Amino acid sequence: MEGDQFFFFLLMQHNNLHLRQLALVQELMRRRRRRPPAFWVRPWLTAQRRLMYGHFHCLMRELRIEDTASFFNFMRMEPQMFDELVDRLSPRITLQDTNCRKALEPGLKVAVTLRHLASGDRYPSLSYAFRVSRHTIAKFLPLVCQAIVDEYKDEVIACPTTAEEWQAIADEFERKWNVPHAVGALDGKHVAIRKPPQSGSLYYNYKGFFSLVMLALVDADYNFIWVDVGAMGHMSDAQIYSNASEVKECFEDGTINLPPPQPMTNDDRPIPYFMLADDAFALRTYLMKPYSKRGMTDAELITNYRISRGRRVVENAFGILASRWQVLHTTLQQHPKVATSVVEAAVCLHNLMRMRYPRLQNAELDIEDAAHNIVPGDWRRRAPMHGLYRVRGANQASTEAKRQREYLRLYFNSPAGAVPWQQDMIRVRRQ
């Protein structure tokens, strides 16, 4: 028994030692957690240093006074436009001061957000440039983007609601692009994003990267008149357009208030008004697209050229958008919900700039030379966004839509609808 008691005594001593060691480790960890940080705010991020060296208070002030052209390049807008933006967004993005620190001024938040959109710089780079914590930027940048959308969307992305407004767009398409009855050009693009956590392959597209889909309708002057952003990258064109597109429903049920069908010439056959699109969408009476078969006749090639010439405005609109707001050239690092706000804010600013400074955004467009040959714009070499793809068998063209396209073929090849250079265009393509 004495041996058993001694063994039991040693076991208790061992257990007590283990418990004391465990308590000591826990106490050390507790003290380590309680250890105060070396500083509350990093010295280079203080308000004083921000005033002395930050881009908003130093560089932008110099550019505003000495070099407005460089200010425009830095912020992608004139100082007056920047001031208007700050004034209108301030009520939405101004926060209250606290006992610990003062809230950042609205102008600084807008400047950081615009610089992110204009350059695609990530939050750490913006933090060093503007002397604002990257964690703070991650909090206010989505709020500023959403404020831009809430403040300007109804004003600058106004889809027509009356027959007169649609008629004005159609008249502009006929005047600029020689396509009568066209009320817009429709296209969809993939915007690259970082893989969202726990999303599997939902955002993984056929091009091999993760993306959000942006579907847009554009008028004859490169303005977005309707946009839908946020569809997951794995979705096909048929899914996006048929299941998640309100514009399709409005065109089909007639609630979009298009002008009544009218004849294109002096004959008595009325032709409906329609959108222009590519082969990713289904042929309908309200949506015309080029022929996709092989061995086409000259008349069919001319029809394809004329339809594509009008549809090219949506591609150029995407090109202007990504050229000005180069965050779209990068892979967006934000959560899909925030990335959606970033893209929508860029679209709102695009339309706003088209209204205020239309000529300043046409430098990289596709243009036509004196012989009406297409000269590709610089934006095509960078190809920031990728088009949708067509699912075979998903887009069944209606008989009436085919008849309507045949009527367009006859019209484009008749004396009433032909343009002098169209034969040269198809001759070049055949060569």
C-alpha positions, 0 to 999 in steps of 0.5 A: 500500500505504501508503494501505491500511495507514493505512486499516487502522490507522484501522479498528483504532483505531476498533474499540479505541475501541468496545471500550473504550467497551463495557467502560466501560459494562459496568463502570458497570452492574456497579458500579450493580448492586453498589451497596448499598441505602439500607437493609436494611429500610424504617424504618417496617417495622422490628420496633420501629415495628411494635410501636409503631404496627402494628395488631396490637400497638396497635389490636387490643390497645386493642379487645380491652380497651376495645371487644370489639364493635369487635374483632369487627367488625375481625376478624369474631370474638370475641377468644377465638375469635381466640386459639383460632385462633392457638393451633391454627394456630401449629404450622403457621405458625411459622417459625424465626428467622434470623441476619438477622431474627426470624420474625413471630409467628403472631398477626400472620400470622393477624390480617393474613390475617383482615383480608384476608378480612374487608375485601378489602384488598390487600397494600399496604394491609395492609402500611401498616396492620400494618407488614409488607412486602407481599412478606412478606404475599404469602408467608405469607398463602397458608400461613395460609389453607391452614393453616386448611383443613388444621386445620379442614376435617375438623372443620367441613365434615363430609359425613355418612357414615351414614344416621342423619346424613343423616336428621337433616338431612332432619328439619331440612329438613322442620321448618324448610322443610316439604320432606320427604326433602331432605338438602341444597341444591346450588348453584354460584357464580362467584368473580371472580379476576384473569386468570391469566397465560398462561391464555387464556380458560380462566377466562373465564365467560359473565358476562364476567369471569374466575372460579373456580367453587365448588360447594356442598351446604348443610344446613337451617341454612346450614352447608356440608357439602360444597364443591368449589372450583377449577373454571375459569370457562369450564366449564358446569354440566354439565361441573362437576357431571358430570365434576368432582363427587365428590358426584354419583358418591357419590349415583349409586353409593349410597356416600354412605349415604343412608337407604333410600327411605321413604313420605311418607304412609301409602301404600306407595310409598317415595320416595328422599331427594334434594338440592334444586337449581335449573334449572342441574342435571339432574333425577334421583331424587336431585336435585329441581328446580322445573318450568321450563315455561310456562303452569304450573298452580296445583299446579305453581306450588305445587311450585316454591314449595315446592322453591325455599323449601327450596333458598333456604338455599344462596343464603343460605349464600353470602350469609352467607359473602360478607357476613362475608368481604368479600374475596369481594365483590372480584376476587381478585388471587391465582393460582388455586391461592392463590385456591382456598385463600382461598375454602376458608379462608373456608368453614371459618371460616364453618362454625366461626362458625356453630357458635360464634355462629350468631345473629350471622350471620343479620342479612342473610338472606332472611326470611319475614314473618308472611304468609310473604312473602320479604323479600330480605336485604341481601346480594342487593343486592351480588350478590358471586357469580354462579350457574351457567348451564344448557346446553340439551340437556345435562340430560336428565331421567330418566323415574323422576325426572319421576315422583318430581317428579310425586309431590311435586306431588301431595304438596305439594297434598294435605292431608298435605303442604300448608302453609296459605299456599301458595295466597297465594304463587302468587296473589301471583306470578300478579299 
